[in-house]
Amino acid sequence: MLSSSLKYPRTPYWPYSPGIGRHDTVHPEPQRFVGCRVVVTEKLDGSNVLIHRGKVYGRSVADEAAHKWMAMVKKHHAWKVNEPDAYLYGEDIYGVHSIEYGAVREEATFHAFALRDSRGDFSSVAALERFTAERSIPVVPVVYRGSFVSLTEMRLFLEGEQAKQSVLGGEREGTVVRIADGFASPEFARNVCKSVRRDHVQTDRHWTRNWRPCKLERKTHHG
């Protein structure tokens, strides 16, 4: 069992997100993301997964995940992360949630989005990308790197991105904005926010019984 402090934090909403629930937390300081280096990624619709020391955990991190929809991340990626001081988080889309994406390779059903160290602090995007590149682990699609000069520019950009299709095919769930540099765990809520589509559908309690795998690309055999 891992410490509950290693559960991935709830991400506050961008104040202008098309979809915000009545009880959702809204980022109180959107100006925080203006005038500094940020990375905007596509928010994928799947299961939140943690990989640590070759094991896979669900969102609760209380126990190692045994769910059938974790089969591909275990087969292709879990064994690549063995360091005792590395905690890799990502979105697993092998089990279809609200959005069905286009066909993907088995090894592309998991996309990493965050890396933490032994203190629980979050690594920079550059460090995450180095870590995953060395292990051939996909990362969530990046849609922007740079800085915004004003809140208006950022707002218009995110509105435009929300209207686009997913990089993986199908509808886009939303976007996530984070400070490009690393930051301490207590600073998470200040340095990350998300914007999601209107009428965002949460997975219901029957999903675990009725889940189905995503579309996979057929393997081609040569010779």
Steps between C-alpha positions, in 0.01 A plus 500: 500500500626846410454814708175681424712813443609341170147503364494737202348830620166626375566757229321835538294628209590786271244770592367513141479123451183411303427226751520569875293313756329662795747347746814527286797709610579796275853637472498830693796658323485454119749785458755258643538341153566828319854616424677176593590179319207263485416177322146426383409136440187324385298355787424140412188318617611188683614353832753676720794263548818504710800281415757439774763228540347293223150508648183673383263688730162658437397842621472398865858353512382296800569168330659373182246506216365164384241631253489343155511843333851545640628209289680704235681740732625200698606315187681787329614754759480416871817290495697797355459710816697327777671788680398532868494880469290530180122528489357523149140609447298472183167450329406149393247488214490123446160492668259732315345767724283781359698556180600233251824589324632370171692173486833508685791260544496287815799689640328836437204434729694664787624861487711645781434852627694545826808376684567533873810428707554341841389822673179506296608810309406538134773492235519749216341413167849466351599246767177306444564489125859381548387229740229369267708530182772282652237232562286542187193597703248731324411836654173691470482709178657846539302776327706804613832593658587860577345789685183707478527878509151553642208320655294581191755332271502190720122489520458523123766236442336250735159566346645428158665179618179379663322526165752270329487124464723280715847425369396135544183542295151569633381774731743692719448466874689817583840650573738522796728797563803470725810699583788353298740498794487252786328593826448370854199283573320763716517737201310268264164681512670830414698367205249281313146549369267328255225594258242239396218478250145597589279224638808309607378148578647324801531121491205346687515226762408232244807568285714232665246231407428624149837633386635418156845534346588778259563440132850366439701519179542164338852368505649437160718196445781508247663217316 
